[in-house]
Amino acid sequence: MINDSFMHRCLTLASRGLGKTGINPMVGTVLVRDEKILAEGFHSGFGKPHAELDLLQKYDPPSPRGFGEARQEIRSDDVLYVNLEPCVHTSKKTPPCAQLLVERGIKHVVVGMVDPNPQVAGKGIAFLRSKGVQCTGPVLLADCTRLNRGFVSLMTKGRPWITLKSARAGDGSVAYPDGRQKRITSREQDAWSHEFLRARHDAILVGVGTVIADDPTLTVRHGDVRPDVWRIVLDPHGKIPLNTKVVNGELAKKTIVVTTTPNEELSKQGVRVALVPLADSGFYWELLWKTLTTPDGDFYGISSLLVEGGKRTWETFKKSSMLDEEVLLIGD
């Protein structure tokens, strides 16, 4: 009998990879016997073992004598839960998980959702069934899809999941009449936006005007989980001051300035400078998404993007028809 609580546990484990898996999905898995969890695993970071391999390595620890693995028993009634269909293709970094499960003797797999990656897309489930493995699912499909909405967007739309966050006062204003910045949101709203927006996206994006006006840090400062998110600044004409916070010190290492011409000074400060040409509606979107979703060194690509402003940047994204979700905070 399927127990939804075990899939919920998979999702909790998977979320530990938040901000670490890059363009890869977040995956968690549990091995269950008699309604009790025997072992757990999750994908902890880009290039690291997939969740299924991580679980098996923990369940079959190396022999203390050094003569290979000390294999634990897997019974035919044991059930493996995983929030994403096991992969069936071989990559440069990891073996196919479906094959590993068959070799290890798993006979029943419960899947949260089918993998939207065209290289998998049901082939993992088909392979398992062809080897006599009972596959059940999808289970908690909406929750599983929501967790990996960025990965789903990459596979189906070729771009990250994009959330736009904006704020306005109760009278509809976003600044004082003379253009001066005004505090709109409460401390409670700020804490919520950090914990449930910033911390749950791979990157925060603003226009250079916001950096010049506010000199923000664009970090996660509230909540139990505080991943070191990427900061992206759209700066088409190279106006960003070299003394602003996001391009200095430790913050510079995870800041990407998207512009049209090289900037050696920014590069010397540790900032990633992404060169993208302009188009009628701003940057050439297709090249921008390719740049932001292509791993390079310690940059593993992003699958979800939180657009925070300012006004011109909001309008640009709204006109682009590429928004997936919009959050509006209303102040007093």
C-alpha positions in Angstrom: 0.0 0.0 0.0 1.4 3.4 -0.9 2.1 5.8 2.0 2.1 9.4 0.9 4.2 10.3 4.0 7.2 8.5 2.4 6.9 10.7 -0.7 6.7 13.7 1.5 10.0 12.5 3.1 11.5 12.3 -0.4 10.6 15.9 -1.1 12.1 17.0 2.3 15.3 15.2 1.4 15.3 16.6 -2.1 15.0 20.2 -0.9 18.4 19.8 0.8 19.9 20.3 -2.6 18.3 23.7 -3.0 20.7 26.1 -4.5 23.3 23.3 -5.0 22.2 21.2 -7.9 22.3 23.9 -10.6 20.4 22.9 -13.7 19.9 19.4 -12.3 16.7 18.4 -10.5 16.4 18.1 -6.7 15.8 14.4 -5.9 15.3 12.5 -2.7 14.6 8.8 -2.1 13.8 6.4 0.7 13.9 2.6 1.0 11.0 1.2 3.0 10.3 -2.1 4.7 7.2 -2.9 6.7 6.3 0.8 6.7 9.7 1.8 8.2 12.5 3.6 6.4 15.7 1.6 6.0 17.8 4.1 4.2 17.7 7.6 2.7 19.5 9.5 -0.1 19.4 12.7 -2.0 21.2 14.6 -4.8 23.4 16.9 -2.7 25.0 18.9 -5.5 25.8 19.3 -9.2 28.1 16.4 -10.3 27.6 14.5 -7.1 25.8 11.0 -6.9 22.2 10.9 -7.8 19.8 10.2 -5.0 19.4 6.5 -5.7 23.1 5.9 -5.8 23.6 8.0 -2.6 21.0 5.8 -0.9 22.6 2.6 -2.0 26.0 3.7 -1.0 24.7 4.5 2.5 22.7 1.3 2.7 25.7 -0.8 1.5 28.6 0.8 3.4 32.2 -0.3 2.6 33.4 -3.4 4.3 35.4 -2.6 7.4 38.0 -5.2 6.2 38.4 -3.4 2.9 37.3 -6.3 0.7 34.5 -4.6 -1.1 31.0 -3.6 0.0 29.2 -5.2 2.8 25.8 -5.8 1.1 22.7 -5.4 3.2 19.7 -7.6 2.5 17.0 -6.2 0.1 13.8 -8.1 0.2 11.3 -8.5 -2.6 8.7 -6.6 -0.6 10.9 -3.6 0.1 9.7 -0.4 -1.6 11.9 2.4 -2.9 10.2 5.9 -3.1 11.7 8.6 -5.2 10.2 12.0 -6.2 11.5 11.8 -9.8 11.6 8.9 -12.3 15.0 7.2 -12.1 17.2 8.1 -15.1 18.1 5.5 -17.7 20.8 7.4 -19.6 24.5 7.4 -18.9 26.1 10.7 -18.2 29.8 11.7 -17.8 29.4 11.9 -14.0 26.8 9.3 -13.0 25.6 5.8 -14.1 21.9 5.2 -15.0 20.0 4.9 -11.7 17.3 2.5 -13.1 20.0 0.0 -14.0 21.5 0.3 -10.5 18.1 -0.4 -8.9 17.7 -3.5 -11.0 21.2 -4.8 -10.2 20.7 -4.2 -6.5 17.4 -6.2 -6.5 14.8 -3.5 -5.9 11.4 -5.0 -7.0 9.0 -2.1 -6.3 9.5 1.6 -7.1 7.0 4.4 -6.3 7.7 7.5 -8.4 6.5 11.0 -7.7 6.6 12.3 -11.3 7.9 11.4 -14.7 11.1 13.0 -15.7 10.5 15.8 -18.2 14.0 15.4 -19.7 13.6 14.0 -23.2 16.4 11.6 -22.5 14.3 10.0 -19.9 10.6 10.9 -20.2 9.1 7.6 -19.2 12.0 5.4 -20.4 13.3 4.9 -16.9 9.9 3.5 -15.8 9.7 1.4 -19.0 13.1 -0.1 -18.4 12.3 -1.0 -14.8 9.1 -2.7 -15.8 10.9 -4.6 -18.5 13.1 -6.0 -15.8 10.2 -7.1 -13.7 10.2 -4.2 -11.3 6.7 -3.0 -10.2 6.4 0.8 -10.8 3.7 2.9 -9.2 2.9 6.6 -9.7 2.8 9.4 -10.1 2.3 10.2 -6.4 1.9 13.7 -5.0 2.4 14.9 -8.6 1.6 18.6 -7.8 4.1 18.8 -4.9 6.8 17.0 -6.9 6.3 19.3 -9.9 6.3 22.4 -7.7 9.6 21.5 -6.1 11.3 21.0 -9.4 9.5 23.7 -11.3 12.8 25.2 -12.4 14.0 21.9 -13.9 10.6 21.4 -15.6 10.8 24.8 -17.1 14.3 24.2 -18.5 13.2 20.9 -20.0 9.9 22.2 -21.5 10.6 25.9 -22.2 14.4 26.2 -22.5 14.6 28.8 -19.7 14.5 29.1 -15.9 11.3 29.4 -14.0 10.7 33.2 -13.6 9.0 34.8 -10.6 8.5 38.5 -10.4 8.3 40.2 -7.0 7.1 43.7 -6.6 5.8 45.9 -3.8 3.6 48.9 -3.6 2.0 51.0 -0.9 -1.7 50.9 -0.1 -2.2 54.0 -2.3 -0.5 52.3 -5.2 2.8 54.2 -5.1 6.2 52.7 -5.2 8.2 55.8 -4.3 7.8 59.4 -3.0 6.6 62.0 -5.6 10.2 63.4 -5.9 11.5 59.9 -6.8 13.0 59.2 -3.4 12.8 55.6 -2.2 10.2 54.8 0.4 9.9 51.8 2.7 6.8 49.9 1.7 6.9 46.4 3.1 6.8 45.5 6.8 9.6 43.5 8.5 7.3 40.5 8.5 6.8 40.8 4.8 10.5 41.2 4.3 11.2 38.1 6.3 8.6 36.1 4.3 10.0 37.2 1.0 13.5 36.1 2.0 12.5 32.7 3.4 9.9 31.8 0.8 11.1 33.7 -2.3 14.8 34.5 -2.2 15.8 31.2 -0.5 13.7 29.1 -2.9 15.2 30.5 -6.2 18.7 29.9 -7.6 19.2 33.6 -8.4 18.0 37.1 -7.7 17.9 39.5 -10.6 17.7 43.3 -10.6 18.5 46.1 -13.1 21.5 48.3 -12.7 19.3 51.2 -11.7 18.3 49.4 -8.5 22.0 48.7 -7.7 22.9 52.4 -8.2 19.9 53.7 -6.2 19.8 51.2 -3.3 23.2 49.5 -3.2 21.6 46.2 -2.1 23.4 43.0 -1.0 20.8 40.7 -2.6 21.4 37.9 0.0 19.1 35.7 2.0 19.0 36.9 5.6 15.9 35.3 7.1 14.7 31.7 7.5 16.3 28.4 8.5 17.8 27.7 5.1 20.0 30.5 3.8 21.6 29.3 0.5 24.2 31.5 -1.1 22.1 32.5 -4.1 23.5 34.0 -7.3 23.0 37.7 -7.9 22.3 38.8 -11.5 22.5 42.5 -12.6 21.3 43.6 -16.0 23.6 46.4 -17.0 23.4 46.9 -20.8 25.6 50.0 -20.9 28.2 49.2 -18.3 27.0 51.7 -15.6 27.5 49.6 -12.4 29.8 51.4 -10.0 32.9 49.4 -8.9 32.3 50.2 -5.3 28.8 48.7 -4.9 28.3 45.9 -2.5 27.4 43.1 -5.0 30.6 43.4 -6.9 33.0 43.5 -3.9 34.3 41.1 -1.3 32.7 37.7 -0.9 29.5 38.9 -2.7 31.4 39.4 -5.9 32.1 35.6 -6.3 28.4 34.9 -6.9 27.5 38.0 -8.9 26.9 37.9 -12.6 26.8 41.2 -14.5 25.0 40.9 -17.8 26.3 43.5 -20.2 27.4 44.1 -23.8 31.1 44.9 -23.5 34.0 43.3 -21.5 34.8 44.8 -18.1 38.2 43.8 -16.8 37.9 45.7 -13.5 34.7 43.7 -12.6 36.4 40.5 -13.6 39.4 41.3 -11.4 37.1 41.7 -8.5 35.8 38.2 -9.0 32.6 39.1 -10.8 31.3 37.0 -13.7 30.8 39.2 -16.7 28.3 37.7 -19.1 28.4 39.3 -22.6 24.9 39.2 -24.2 23.9 41.4 -27.2 20.9 43.7 -27.1 17.7 43.2 -29.0 14.6 45.4 -29.4 13.1 44.4 -26.0 16.3 44.4 -24.0 18.9 41.7 -24.0 18.7 38.9 -26.6 16.7 36.5 -24.4 17.7 33.2 -26.1 21.4 34.0 -25.6 20.8 35.2 -22.0 19.0 32.0 -21.0 21.8 29.9 -22.7 24.4 31.8 -20.7 22.6 31.4 -17.4 21.8 27.7 -17.9 25.2 26.6 -19.1 27.5 25.2 -16.4 31.0 26.8 -16.3 33.6 26.0 -13.6 32.0 26.6 -10.2 28.8 28.0 -11.9 26.4 25.1 -12.3 23.7 27.1 -14.1 20.4 28.3 -12.7 16.9 26.9 -13.1 14.9 29.4 -11.2 15.0 33.2 -11.2 13.5 35.8 -8.9 13.1 39.2 -10.6 13.1 42.0 -7.9 13.3 45.2 -9.9 13.3 48.0 -10.4 10.3 49.4 -12.3 11.9 49.3 -15.8 13.1 45.7 -15.2 9.6 44.7 -14.1 8.1 46.2 -17.2 10.6 44.5 -19.5 9.8 41.0 -18.1 6.1 41.6 -18.2 6.3 42.6 -21.8 8.4 39.5 -22.6 5.6 37.1 -21.8 8.0 34.9 -19.9 6.7 35.3 -16.4 5.6 32.1 -14.7 4.5 33.6 -11.4 4.0 37.1 -9.9 4.1 38.1 -6.3 2.8 41.5 -5.2 3.4 42.7 -1.6 1.0 45.5 -0.5 2.3 47.8 2.3 0.4 50.1 4.5 
